[in-house]
Amino acid sequence: MAKNTIRKAILPVAGFGTRFLPATKAQPKEMLPVVDKPVVQYIVEELVASGIEDIIFVTGRGKRAIEDHFDISYELEDTLVQKQKHELVKAVQDIPNLARFTFVRQKTAKGDGDAINQAAHLIGKDEAVIVVFGDCLYDSKTPNSKQLIKAYDTYNAPIIGLAEVPMNEVSKFGVIDGKQVDKKIWKIKSFVEKPKKEEAPSNIVVPGKYILTPEVFKRLGKLKEWKSGEQRLADVFDAMLQEGKPLYGCMLDGEWLDTGDKFNFVKATIHLGMKHPEIGEKLREYIRNLQIK
């Protein structure tokens, strides 16, 4: 198969966000603000900086705020113009122009594989696509999506973003077993989903970024046996590995800001807050002067 430049991304954002209740009772977790932008906007901006032009959101009930955020808001813009808040007008107007946005809905929660497959009809039959889950935020000099695309251009196979975590945290993630073939690249042998520390093959985990090839999409639509009862992307990868199909992982450079739970969300807010031009110095001074008890 001839390699194509990757121009499309899928963002599965249909989850309920139960870890953040009651904050997520009436708003999507992906719209929770980190300093002054929702998490999902950081992800979109990183994708655009990596050359992505089309972004497909897979949504569910209660996710309309995401669609509204990436749409034009005439009333808000008019109000800001009248109040002569021109910098804010530009910030608001830039959002819908970041990329071309499409929204599809996952009607029932059947797993991440099913969510991704809802966008399959929007992907060309010979086209690879990047998939990013809505809490996988990174701060890096080189956009990490661009890092994955570079690995795909070299290996022309599915690429999984990888990160190292302490061994006492491996039970929260999918963990890989494999062989390192380059400075940042692993050839994957197997996956273990949320293993106990003593059963984990490594401390290398999957934070939620992938490049998926047409073969992955074909299998998403045809796989008959799902280990957990849900349609999981990991089951497709397992089936491919059992057949000797190549599957690679790419260690992502940069700071992984996992916004999937309360503690790490606060960490991400502090990390990006200290780099923010408006509040960064004040926040650093506040932290320096804290009287820790």
N, C-alpha and C positions, 0 to 999 in steps of 0.2 A: 504494500500500500504506500503510495506517495505521501510524504509528510505535508501537512497543511499548517500554515501559521494559525495559532490558536487565538481566536477573536471572541469566543463566547464563554460565558461563565454561568453556572447554575448555583443559586443560593437557596438551599432548603431552609425555610424559616417557618415551618408549620407547627413547631412544638408549642406546648402550653406554658413553659417557663415556670413550672411549679416551685422551683428552688427560690424564686423571688416573690412568691405570694406574701402579702396581698398586693404588692406593687404591680404585679402583672395580671391582676384580676380583670382590668379593663384596658390594658395596653400591652403590646407585644414586648417580650423581653429584649428583642433586638432594637427596640426604640428607646430603651433606657439610656439616659445621657451619660457619657464620659466627658466631663468638663462641660463642653457646649455643643457637642455633636452626638447623635445616637450611635451606638456601636456599629450598626449596619452601614452607616455612612463612611466610617473609617474603612470598613472592608471594601466598599464600592470604590472609594478613592484609591486604595491600594491596587485593586484590579485594573482600574483605568490607567494607573501609572505603569502597569505591566503590559499595556497594549490591548486590553480587552475593550471591545466596542459594544457588545450586546450582553446584557445581564438579564437572566431569567430568574425571577423569584418564584419559588414553590411555596404557596401560602396555605393557610387554613382559616377556620373561623376566628374572628377577632383580630385579624391581621390587616385590616383596611388602613390603619394608620401608616403602614409602610408604603402602600401605594400612594396615599395622599402626600407623604413626605417627598417622594420623588416626582411629584406632579407640580404643575404651575399653580400658584396661589395668588390670583389677581387681587383679591381683597387685601391680603396682607401686604403685598407689594405696594398697592395704592396708599395704604395707611402709612407705611414707612417713608414713601416719597413725600407725603404731606407733612410728615414730621421731620423731613430733611435728614433722615438716617440713611445716608447714601451707601455707606460701607455695608450696612445690614441688608440693604436692597440687593447689592451685588452678591453677597453670601447666599441669599435666598434664591436669587435668579440662577446662580451657577448650578444648583443641585439638579434640576431636571435635565440640564445639558451635559451632565457628566458622561452619559452613555444612552443607548437605546434600551428602554426597560420594557420587559414583558412579564405578565403575572399569570400563573396557572395555579389551580387549587388542588391540593390533596384532600379528597373528600373525607377519608377516614384515616386514622393513624395506623398504618400497616408496617412502618419501619422506614429507615433511611433509604433503602434500595427502592421501595415503592415511591417515595417522594421524588427521588432523582428521575425515576422512570416516567413520572408525569410530564417531564419536559422533553422526553425522547423525540417527540414528533417535531420539535423545533431545532433539532440537531441534524445536520447533513449525514448521509449514510457513510461517508468517508471522513468524517470530521471528529477530531478530538476536542474535548472541552474541559475546562477547569471547574471543579466543584469546591465550594468553600462553605462550611457550616457557620451559622450566624453568631457563634461566640468565639470564633478563632481569629483573634486579633493579634497582630504582630507589629513591633516597632523595629524597623531594620533599614540600613542604608540602601541596600538593593531590595526592591520590593520582593517579598518571598514568592509571590505568584510568578514573577519573572524568573526566579531561581528554579522553580518547577518546570517552567516552559523550556529553559535552557537544558535541563536534564532530559526532557522529552525529546528535544531536537537531537540529542546525542544517542539515546537508546530506543526511540520510536516504540515505546511500550507504556503501559500504565505506570504512573509515577505517584507515589504516596509521600506526602510530607511527613517528616519525622522530627522528633525532639527527644532529648534526654531528660529524665526526671529522677529524683531520688528513689531508691528501691522501695521505700515505704509508701510511695504514691502510685506504684504501678497498678494496683487493684482498681484504680479509677478509669483505666484506659484500655484500649486494645494495644497489645504488646507484640513486637515482631521478633522472629528468629531469622537470622540470615548471615550473609557473608559480605564483608566490606570489600568493594571492588575499586573504589576510588576514594579520594579524600572525604567527599560528602555523600557518596553513593553506596547503597547496600542492595545486593540482590537478595530478595526476600524468599525464605524457605517456607515459613508458616506464620500464622497468627494465633495468638491466644487472647481471648476476650476477657478483660478484667480478672486476671489471675491473682491468686494469693502471692504474696512476696516470695515465698519459698518455692513456688511453682513457676515463676516467671522466667522465660528463657533469656531475658535481658532487661535493661531499664530504658529501652528505646521504644517510644510510644507514638501513637498516631493522633496528632492534635486536631485534625479535621480539614485538611486540604489535600486535594487529589487532582491528577489529570487522568481522565477516563477516555479510553479509546472506543471505537465502534464495536469491538468485540465485547466489551463490558456491557454496552447497552443491549446487544443481542441477547446476552445471557440474563440480564435483568428481566427481560420479557419472557424468557423460556424456562428459567430454573424452577424445578418442581418441588424440591425438598429444601425447606428452610429450617435450620437447626433450632432456632428459638421460637418458631411459630410466626415470627415477623419476617418481612422481606429485607434482609440485611445485606449491605454492600460487602461485608466481610465474607458472607457465604459465597458470593460470586468469585471473590479473590481466591477462596479456598478451592473451589472447583477448578479454577484455572491453574492453580499450583499443582493440584493432583494430576492434571493432564500435561504437566511440564511446560506450561506457558510462562513466558518471562514476566516478572513483576519486580519493579525496582522501587526503592525508597530514597528520598533525598533529605539529608539533614538540613534543616532550615536555619540560616544565619539570622541573628537578631534576637530581640527580647520577646518571648511568647507571653502575651497578656491574655491569659485565659479568663474570659468574662462569664464562664458558665456557672459560677457559684459566688456567694456574697463576698467571701474573703478576697478571692482573686479579682472580683469586680472592683473592690475598694483599692486593691493594689494597682490595678490598671489606671484608675482615676488619679491616684497620687503620682504614678509614673508619668502620665501624659500631662497632668496638671503642672508638674515642675518644669516641663518643657514649653508650656503655653506662654506666648509672648505677653499676654495681659496679666496673668496671675502667677507666673512661674516664680519670680523672685519673692513675692509675698508669701507664697506657699513654702518655699525653701526656708525662709526666715522663720515662719511659724513652726515648722518641724524642728529647726535648730533650737528653738526656745521652749519646746515642749518639756514640761516637768514630768518625766515618766516615773510612775509609782510602781 
